[in-house]
Amino acid sequence: MGDGARATAFGMSLTVRDAHRRDLVAIGTIERASFSDPWSRGMFEGHIVSDRGSAFLVVEDAGVMVGYAIMQTVRDEAELLNIAVDPVRRKCGIGAFLLEAAIERCESAGALEMWLEVRESNAGARSLYDGRGFVAVGLRKRYYHAPREDAIVLRAAIGPAARTETVTRAVGGLTAGPADCILSSASHHPRQETK
C-alpha cells in the first residue's frame, strides 16, 4: 500500500499517509474516545519525530482522519505499539485497511514478524488480528490499567515468506516472563489495542 495509498471500502475512499504534527489534535481526540488509559500528546509527538525505526501512519476518508497506527521496527522484528479507529467509523473495514498498511510499512523496513499486545477482553481487536494470522504466544499479567487487565501477546509472520504461510492453530497457555525477550527495542507504553 505504502504512503499515500488509496483503497475503496464500504463506499469510502481511504488514504494512508505519514502522520504530521498538525494531526496531533485529531489523533488525541480519537485516542481519548478509544481508550480508558490514553497516550499523552507527548507520547505521540515522540513517534512523529523519531528516527529510531518508528513509523506513524494516519488513515483518512475523503480528507477526514479516521484512524492511526504506530509501529517500531528493529532489524527483522516489528511491534505494533498503538492503533485506533474513530469509534463512530468502526466495523466498516478501516481497521483492517490500517493494519495492512502498518504491516506493509514494517515489511518494507525489513521486518519478518510483528508483535503486539491486546486486552484479553477486546474481542473485536482479537478477531481482526486473528483474521490477519496473528497467534497468541504469551500473556502479560495485569499489563493494562483503567481497568487492570491481562494482555495477550500476539505474533504474526510478515514479509514475502509469510504470504504463503498458513496458520493452522493458535498456541495457548504460554506466558512470557520478565527474562523472555519479545521485542528487542521494547519501547512499550502499556496499552495498545484496536477497534
HELIX and SHEET records of a PDB file:
HELIX    1   1 ARG A   21  ASP A   23  5                                   3    
HELIX    2   2 LEU A   24  SER A   34  1                                  11    
HELIX    3   3 ARG A   41  ILE A   48  1                                   8    
HELIX    4   4 PRO A   87  ARG A   89  5                                   3    
HELIX    5   5 ILE A   94  SER A  108  1                                  15    
HELIX    6   6 ALA A  123  GLY A  131  1                                   9    
HELIX    7   7 PRO A  160  THR A  164  5                                   5    
SHEET    1   A 8 ARG A   6  ALA A   9  0                                        
SHEET    2   A 8 MET A  12  ASP A  18 -1                                        
SHEET    3   A 8 SER A  54  ASP A  61 -1                                        
SHEET    4   A 8 VAL A  64  VAL A  74 -1                                        
SHEET    5   A 8 GLU A  77  VAL A  85 -1                                        
SHEET    6   A 8 GLU A 113  ARG A 119  1                                        
SHEET    7   A 8 GLU A 149  ALA A 157 -1                                        
SHEET    8   A 8 VAL A 135  TYR A 144 -1                                        
END                                                                             
